[in-house]
Amino acid sequence: MRKAIVGTALILVTVGLVAAACGGGGEEQTTSQSPATTRPSQATAGPDGALNVTQVNFRFQPDSLSAQSGKAVTVNVVNNGTTSHTFTITELNVDKTLSPGEAATVTFTPSKTGTFAYFCRFHRSRGMEGKLQVS
């Protein structure tokens, strides 16, 4: 009986150590997903009509926004990461830097239709980018 308890304890400790080694880490930890299994997520408007975007782990959630040309767009951006990020749309003169834990509201009016990238200037090379579709 004692051998079974000791054996079970060793298994639990080993599993705990493996889990800690795989899961710890913070922002530098990345995951790999194939493009075929990665589905873009569409923003939903909050009760005030604003779009909500979260920044974390070098990605935007959602990674797809929609707007209408000539109408004001309000985006509530929250940085849930542990490093600074930006919410940038070059063609629409949008560029807001957010510190870790900071929230900001960005309002702009697109004057032309098309698909525009929104991205983090600091981490775009790491894939931190989304698309704004203006119709």
N, C-alpha and C positions, 0 to 999 in steps of 0.2 A: 504494500500500500504506500509506504514511504517513497519507494522508487518511482511509483506512478505520480505522486505529488511533485517530487523533484523534477521528473521528466516534463511534466506539464508546465511547471514554473520556468524551466529552461526554454521551452518552446515559446511561451508568452514573452519572455525577455528578448529572445531572438527576433520574434515578429515585431516587437516594439522598436528594436534597434533598426531593423530594416525599414520600417515605416518612417522613422525619424530621418534616416539617411535619404530616403526618396522624397519626402514631403517638405522638409525644412528648407529654408533658403530665402525667401523674399523675392524681390523684383527680378533678379538675374535669372531665375528659373524660367525656362521656356518650355512650351509643349509644341509638339509637331503634329499638324493635322494635314491630311492631303486635301487639295482643293476640291476634290469630288465629295468629301464628307463635310466640308465647311459650308454652312449655310449662312448667308447674310441675315442679320436681324433688322427688322424695320422698326423705326421709332413710333411710339404712340404718344399722342398729345396728353399732357396732364390736364387737370381740371381747369386750369387757366388758359388752356390752348397752347401752351409752350411745349416744345419738344424737349425731352430729357435725355441727356447723354452722360455716360459715366466713363471715366478714364481709369484703367487699372491694368497692371501687368503688360504694358506696352500694346494695348489695344483699346478700341472704342467699343462701347456697348450702348446702343446698337451701332452697326457699321453701315447703315443706310438710312438716309433722311429724304423726305420729299417736301417740296415747297412750290408755291405759285409765283410766277414772275409778277412784279409790281405790288406784291403784298408783303407787309412786314412779317418777318420770321423771328420768333424768340426761342432761344435755345438755353435751357438750364444745364450747365456743365458742372459736374462734380469730379474732382480728382480723388479717387479712392486708393491711389498708389502711394508709394513711399518716396517718389522722386517728382520733381517738377515736370509738367507737361504743358503743351499749348493746344489751343483749339484754333486752327488756322485755315482760312479759305482765301488763298492769294487773290483770285480773280474778283472776289467780292469785298476786298479790303477788311477782312476779319482776322484778327490776331490777338488772342487773349492768353496770357500765361497764368497758370494756376499752380500754386505751391501744394505740397501734399496735404490732403484733408480740406483744401479750399473749394468753395463753390462760387460760381459766377453766372451771371445772366448776360447773354450776348444777343443783341437785336440788330438785324440788318434787313435790307430790302433788295432782293435780287432784281436786277433790271433786264436780265436776258435769260433765255431758256438754255438748257443744256445740262450736262452732268459735270459737277465740280468736285474735286477732291477736298475733303477736310482731313487734316492731319496734325500730328505733333511735329513741330520743327526739330525738336531734339531727338526724336526717335522714329522718324519716318523711314529711315533705312532699315529699321527692325520690323517694318510692316505696320506701324501705327498709323493707319489711314482708313478713311471711310468715304462714301460717296453721297453727295447731295444731288438729287434729281430735281431740277426746276422745270416745271411745265407751264 
